[in-house]
């Protein structure tokens, strides 16, 4: 069961990543300080996705 806290965290990640990655397509607005944070967020997201995939496979 996903908690409200996890849902809110997921929404925040999506908004933050969307904002950062949106700038990737417009280099004039890319904030260099955002890049390391975006990479960390993507790594965290990748880990969460892998965990979710494992849980789904195990649930089958």
Backbone as ProteinMPNN parsed JSONL, in Angstrom:
{"seq_chain_A": "XXXXXXXXXXXXXXXXXXXXXXXXXXXXXXXXXXXXXXXXXXXXXXXXXXXXXXXXXXXX", "coords_chain_A": {"N_chain_A": [[0.847, -1.196, 0.0], [0.589, 2.158, -0.897], [1.634, 5.024, 0.774], [0.229, 8.216, 1.724], [2.232, 10.081, 2.047], [4.271, 8.998, 0.434], [3.038, 9.212, -2.04], [2.849, 11.986, -2.291], [5.542, 12.643, -2.271], [6.327, 11.423, -4.65], [4.885, 12.97, -6.494], [6.148, 15.434, -6.099], [8.719, 14.826, -6.986], [8.197, 14.315, -9.674], [7.321, 16.844, -10.56], [9.567, 18.439, -10.028], [11.57, 17.127, -11.56], [10.392, 17.382, -14.069], [10.474, 20.15, -14.403], [13.266, 20.61, -14.358], [14.197, 18.92, -16.451], [12.765, 19.947, -18.532], [14.121, 22.265, -19.023], [16.356, 21.252, -20.23], [15.888, 21.078, -22.878], [16.004, 23.59, -23.699], [18.623, 25.218, -23.78], [19.383, 27.769, -23.026], [18.063, 28.33, -20.695], [18.882, 26.468, -18.893], [19.898, 25.618, -15.69], [22.957, 25.327, -14.368], [23.539, 24.384, -11.769], [21.425, 22.753, -11.228], [21.853, 20.39, -12.542], [23.493, 18.255, -11.291], [21.724, 17.579, -9.201], [19.502, 16.767, -10.63], [20.512, 14.483, -11.847], [20.968, 12.871, -9.616], [18.314, 12.615, -8.733], [17.229, 11.224, -10.9], [18.689, 8.849, -10.731], [17.725, 7.918, -8.252], [15.053, 7.6, -8.935], [15.28, 5.632, -10.884], [16.155, 3.505, -9.288], [13.884, 3.168, -7.677], [12.051, 2.376, -9.628], [13.172, -0.052, -10.489], [12.889, -1.509, -8.104], [10.093, -1.564, -7.909], [9.51, -3.046, -10.212], [10.684, -5.508, -9.533], [9.081, -6.19, -7.332], [6.624, -6.488, -8.624], [7.172, -8.635, -10.346], [7.751, -10.622, -8.454], [5.251, -10.836, -7.317], [3.732, -12.135, -9.127]], "CA_chain_A": [[0.0, 0.0, 0.0], [1.351, 3.404, -0.993], [1.171, 6.017, 1.742], [0.028, 9.573, 1.204], [3.553, 10.702, 2.025], [4.97, 8.5, -0.759], [2.38, 9.795, -3.217], [3.24, 13.396, -2.365], [6.957, 12.666, -2.652], [6.357, 11.076, -6.067], [4.413, 14.154, -7.223], [7.198, 16.447, -6.013], [9.804, 14.38, -7.87], [7.755, 14.516, -11.053], [7.295, 18.278, -10.845], [10.946, 18.903, -10.025], [12.248, 16.576, -12.736], [9.789, 17.996, -15.249], [11.006, 21.505, -14.509], [14.685, 20.535, -14.707], [14.379, 18.314, -17.762], [12.204, 20.876, -19.509], [15.186, 23.202, -19.369], [17.368, 20.579, -21.045], [15.56, 21.297, -24.276], [16.218, 25.004, -23.963], [19.895, 25.387, -23.077], [19.499, 29.131, -22.494], [17.452, 28.39, -19.369], [19.395, 25.395, -18.039], [20.632, 26.093, -14.524], [24.003, 24.309, -14.165], [23.47, 23.816, -10.421], [20.349, 21.762, -11.198], [22.233, 19.154, -13.235], [23.821, 17.151, -10.375], [20.521, 17.187, -8.476], [18.659, 16.02, -11.569], [21.132, 13.166, -12.018], [20.666, 12.127, -8.382], [16.889, 12.304, -8.746], [17.011, 10.178, -11.902], [19.228, 7.613, -10.153], [16.765, 7.481, -7.232], [13.86, 7.163, -9.646], [15.623, 4.352, -11.512], [16.168, 2.509, -8.213], [12.489, 2.918, -7.297], [11.42, 1.638, -10.725], [13.693, -1.416, -10.412], [12.269, -2.133, -6.934], [8.7, -1.812, -8.264], [9.508, -4.151, -11.177], [10.97, -6.727, -8.778], [7.887, -6.512, -6.546], [5.593, -6.978, -9.545], [7.578, -9.97, -10.802], [7.588, -11.525, -7.308], [3.822, -10.967, -7.014], [3.071, -12.97, -10.145]], "C_chain_A": [[0.889, 1.255, 0.0], [0.772, 4.424, -0.022], [0.979, 7.364, 1.067], [1.366, 10.288, 1.069], [4.326, 10.289, 0.769], [4.361, 9.086, -2.03], [2.799, 11.248, -3.401], [4.693, 13.526, -2.795], [7.089, 12.396, -4.149], [5.932, 12.28, -6.924], [5.493, 15.236, -7.238], [8.354, 16.099, -6.942], [9.422, 14.645, -9.322], [7.794, 15.999, -11.444], [8.717, 18.812, -10.974], [11.69, 18.417, -11.266], [11.706, 17.202, -14.016], [10.342, 19.394, -15.485], [12.458, 21.468, -14.998], [14.872, 20.015, -16.122], [13.786, 19.184, -18.861], [13.253, 21.874, -19.971], [16.23, 22.567, -20.269], [17.137, 20.865, -22.53], [15.693, 22.761, -24.671], [17.462, 25.421, -23.168], [20.062, 26.781, -22.471], [18.996, 29.211, -21.056], [17.955, 27.304, -18.425], [20.23, 25.993, -16.915], [21.67, 25.026, -14.187], [23.938, 23.636, -12.787], [22.395, 22.73, -10.324], [20.787, 20.404, -11.748], [22.603, 18.028, -12.265], [22.596, 16.652, -9.599], [19.599, 16.362, -9.38], [19.205, 14.613, -11.765], [20.84, 12.29, -10.8], [19.204, 11.701, -8.36], [16.588, 11.183, -9.738], [17.533, 8.835, -11.406], [18.259, 7.042, -9.117], [15.505, 6.911, -7.892], [14.107, 5.801, -10.297], [15.616, 3.232, -10.475], [14.742, 2.155, -7.795], [11.789, 2.079, -8.365], [11.876, 0.178, -10.698], [13.045, -2.179, -9.249], [10.813, -2.485, -7.25], [8.596, -2.986, -9.238], [9.722, -5.48, -10.464], [9.742, -7.154, -7.988], [6.772, -7.061, -7.437], [5.905, -8.39, -10.021], [7.359, -10.99, -9.684], [6.109, -11.792, -7.008], [3.101, -11.887, -7.997], [2.88, -14.392, -9.702]], "O_chain_A": [[1.816, 1.378, 0.801], [-0.437, 4.657, 0.0], [1.501, 7.614, -0.02], [1.602, 11.009, 0.1], [4.957, 11.123, 0.12], [5.075, 9.416, -2.977], [3.07, 11.691, -4.517], [5.04, 14.406, -3.584], [7.867, 13.057, -4.837], [6.548, 12.567, -7.95], [5.724, 15.877, -8.264], [8.904, 16.974, -7.609], [10.233, 15.141, -10.103], [8.248, 16.35, -12.532], [9.033, 19.545, -11.911], [12.36, 19.198, -11.942], [12.464, 17.514, -14.934], [10.641, 19.775, -16.617], [12.834, 22.189, -15.921], [15.618, 20.599, -16.908], [14.259, 19.159, -19.998], [13.285, 22.279, -21.134], [16.922, 23.274, -21.002], [18.075, 20.888, -23.326], [15.516, 23.121, -25.834], [17.364, 25.909, -22.042], [20.806, 26.949, -21.504], [19.447, 30.057, -20.284], [17.508, 27.223, -17.281], [21.151, 26.774, -17.155], [21.305, 23.929, -13.762], [24.247, 22.451, -12.659], [22.45, 21.881, -9.434], [20.163, 19.385, -11.455], [22.07, 16.927, -12.401], [22.448, 15.452, -9.369], [18.997, 15.382, -8.94], [18.436, 13.654, -11.841], [20.507, 11.113, -10.938], [18.888, 10.564, -8.009], [15.786, 10.294, -9.45], [16.902, 7.801, -11.627], [18.0, 5.839, -9.097], [14.969, 5.887, -7.468], [13.243, 4.925, -10.264], [15.128, 2.135, -10.747], [14.425, 0.984, -7.583], [11.021, 1.173, -8.04], [11.061, -0.729, -10.865], [12.695, -3.351, -9.39], [10.346, -3.571, -6.905], [7.704, -3.824, -9.109], [9.034, -6.461, -10.746], [9.394, -8.334, -7.967], [6.061, -7.988, -7.049], [5.018, -9.24, -10.093], [6.848, -12.084, -9.925], [5.761, -12.859, -6.5], [1.996, -12.357, -7.726], [2.34, -15.205, -10.452]]}, "name": "protein", "num_of_chains": 1, "seq": "XXXXXXXXXXXXXXXXXXXXXXXXXXXXXXXXXXXXXXXXXXXXXXXXXXXXXXXXXXXX"}
